[in-house]
């Protein structure tokens, strides 16, 4: 288990392109940094253990050990109560591009530091051959 730093996250070309087209005022500094520093790869070549857009990941809170399943989605599809987390949220953009075993870290809007380990990827579109989602 390890925490990641700059340049240690992977985005698919499709995810990078779509996220880069979002209005700049919607991008947090964290997501803008991710877009600037991530390793970009083809949707066909991305490893199945990487959190891509629309991936469903099981995470474990580092403090409480609580497990939950989150799907990283675009803002229009977000439904936090059902586990669909916007990539523009602190949690969503902290998870994007990480792989199984990595630790996502974020600060809540109230200033609380949080961390969760990516325990498993339950679904990744690219691993299932869905390259156009």
C-alpha positions, -999 to 999 in steps of 0.1 A, spaced: 0 0 0 14 34 -9 4 69 -15 9 84 -49 24 117 -60 26 138 -91 31 118 -123 20 85 -108 -15 85 -121 -28 72 -154 -56 86 -176 -69 72 -208 -67 94 -239 -105 96 -239 -108 106 -203 -81 132 -207 -97 146 -238 -132 148 -222 -120 163 -189 -98 188 -207 -129 201 -225 -147 210 -192 -148 247 -185 -117 258 -167 -137 274 -139 -151 239 -131 -117 224 -126 -102 223 -91 -65 230 -88 -61 193 -80 -78 181 -111 -60 207 -133 -27 193 -118 -38 158 -126 -45 167 -162 -11 184 -164 10 156 -148 -8 122 -155 6 95 -177 -17 93 -208 -24 59 -224 -47 44 -249 -81 30 -237 -70 -3 -252 -37 -3 -232 -48 9 -197 -43 -17 -170 -75 -32 -155 -65 -21 -120 -66 17 -128 -96 39 -118 -109 54 -151 -140 74 -157 -171 53 -149 -151 28 -130 -167 12 -99 -141 9 -71 -143 -5 -36 -126 18 -11 -116 14 25 -115 45 48 -81 46 64 -94 58 97 -127 39 102 -120 9 80 -155 14 65 -158 -1 30 -179 14 3 -183 12 -35 -180 44 -55 -184 50 -92 -164 80 -106 -186 98 -131 -191 131 -150 -209 159 -131 -243 153 -148 -244 117 -137 -235 123 -100 -258 109 -73 -236 108 -42 -263 90 -21 -261 60 -45 -223 61 -48 -220 79 -81 -193 105 -73 -185 134 -96 -149 136 -109 -151 173 -99 -156 164 -62 -126 161 -39 -132 124 -36 -137 118 -73 -107 137 -85 -85 121 -58 -94 86 -70 -91 91 -107 -60 75 -122 -51 56 -91 -47 18 -91 -56 -10 -67 -37 -6 -35 -31 31 -38 -44 56 -13 -66 85 -23 -63 116 -2 -86 146 -2 -98 176 19 -135 179 25 -153 213 20 -152 216 58 -114 212 58 -112 176 71 -83 155 58 -96 121 45 -79 90 30 -91 58 15 -74 28 -1 -85 15 -34 -92 -21 -24 -106 -34 -57 -119 -23 -91 -153 -40 -94 -159 -26 -129 -137 -7 -154 -153 1 -188 -121 -5 -207 -115 -39 -191 -149 -49 -203 -143 -36 -239 -165 -5 -235 -142 22 -250 -169 47 -260 -186 53 -226 
